[in-house]
Amino acid sequence: MREVEHIIEELGDWQGADPITGFQLVKTEDGRTLRIADLVDDDKSKRDRVSTALKDPTQKNNCDHVDIIIALGMAKEGFDWIWCEHALTVGYRSSLTEIIQIIGRATRDAPGKTRARFTNLIAEPDASEEAVTEAVNDTLKAIAASLLMEQVLAPRFEFRSKVSTNEPTDGFDYGDDGYQQDKCNVGFNEEKGKFQIEIKGLSEPKSEEATRICQEDLNEVITAFVQDKTALERGLFDKELVPEELTISRMGKIIKDKYPELDEEDQETVRQHAIAALNLTQQAAHIATSGDGEPGANTALIDGVRKFAMDVRELDIDLIDRINPFGEAYSILAKAMSEESLKQVAAVIGAKRATMTLEDARVLSKRALKFMQERGRLPSITSTDPWEKSMAEGVAFLARMKAEAARG
């Protein structure tokens, strides 16, 4: 309640409460009177009057009925204020469902409403603070929430493997040059808000369940991945990171745990589709953002996906696996935080960097086997390719463990 008072003081001079609606009346410096619905005050008579006023059907189409709603958990409870243009959340939200609900509150259609914004306010970790570790955790969770928000707002992806027998699909716009048989095409269906993207080397789902996951549940898979503390910490602050250690090993483990009923081939297919959706959204968002940090036109994300596909020599799954999914998030974080705080966060995370586990080694060894089948040799531990070197280290780790076990 004190925080609500501080907010009102910052907005202007309090003029009392409206006797009919219970809304707080605040006069701003420019002479405008703001009508603020305070749902934090838990005095039943006051809260019920404000809540009733917000639900008044005669005021539904009156954009001047209320200017600001201040509430605890209001986006979860739900409200029907179509004029809401800016949802400002204080503190992180770790639930994908909550994030979707909050976005939904601000993105309802209203006459004359052309844009909506969602802002997530979090405290910057203080380098002198004793509880810096807790502040770091909050920061990481907020980054995960922002990544999920971008994913929710992105058009749906329909991925297919690039093969010579592919043909254009009715309803999809493939750009000025149309569908090209010799290239990985990117099509967009505006009516359905869906991308169709061809990727070389992409696995196709075999089972009905894997097909359903790739079509409907990719955001759930991405949620589990970006909220995985190990993946997030390493992706943001491990300068020696090999991206495949996250995109292949870590994402592979998460999918194996989440969908144990799928066979290995379908688990790999789901992994590829999820990483493609996450990384293409991140790369497109980066391209779509202008120099001042503001997004461009409404088609910017669509144009960004097309531009990324055109800029690379060919869109293949190996290329997508080599992109750090958290690279763009770090760039934004570096601009938003002071250098001292950023170093402090990196130090906290770097101090607890994990060594290789038996499970990590097994995953890397399986990848090494696939590498040998494709290239006719085992990965080399002296390779200049960091991913090949990681696979070789996994094989060597397993070999050491077996040798130690044999010696008793």
RATAFEN-V616089 format. One line per field, one symbol per residue. phi: phi as a letter, one per 20 degrees, with the letter a starting at -180 (. if undefined). psi: psi as a letter, one per 20 degrees, with the letter a starting at -180 (. if undefined). A space follows every 10 residues. Layout:
# RATAFEN-V616089
phi = ???
psi = ???
This chain:
# RATAFEN-V616089
phi = .fffffffff frefdndffe enffdceefe nededdeede fefgffffff ffffegffdg ddfefbdbdd bdmffffnbd dfegdbedde neceefffff ffgffedefb gnedbbccdd ecffgefeff efffffgfff fffgffffff ffefffdceb fecfefcfdg ndeenfemfc feceecdcdf femcedcecf nffdfeefff ffffecdfff ffgfffefgf fffffecefe fegffefdff ffffffffcf ffffffffff gfffffffff ffffffffef fenefeffef ffffffffff fefbecffff feeffdffff gffffedfff ffffffffff fdfeefdffg ffffffffff gffedmbffe fdfeffffff ffffffffff fffffffm
psi = hhhggggghh hbppjaqphg hjqpppprhj iqoqopoojh ojogggghgg gghhjohijh joijgqhppp rokhhghqqm niipiooopo rqoiphgggg ggghhikqpq pioiqqqppo pqpppphiph khgghggggg hhggghghgh hhiqrqpoqq poqhiqqqpp ippjahiapp hjroqoqpoh gilpqopppp jpqqqgrhgh ggghhhjhhh ghghgiiogg gggghhiohj pohhhghggg hggghghhmi iqrhghghgg gggghggghh gghghghipr hjiqqbrhjg gghggggghh hqgqorhhgh hjpoijghhh ggghhhqqhg hghgghgggh hkpqrprhgg hgghhghhgh ghhhijqqqp ijqiohgggg ghhgghgggg ggghhhi.
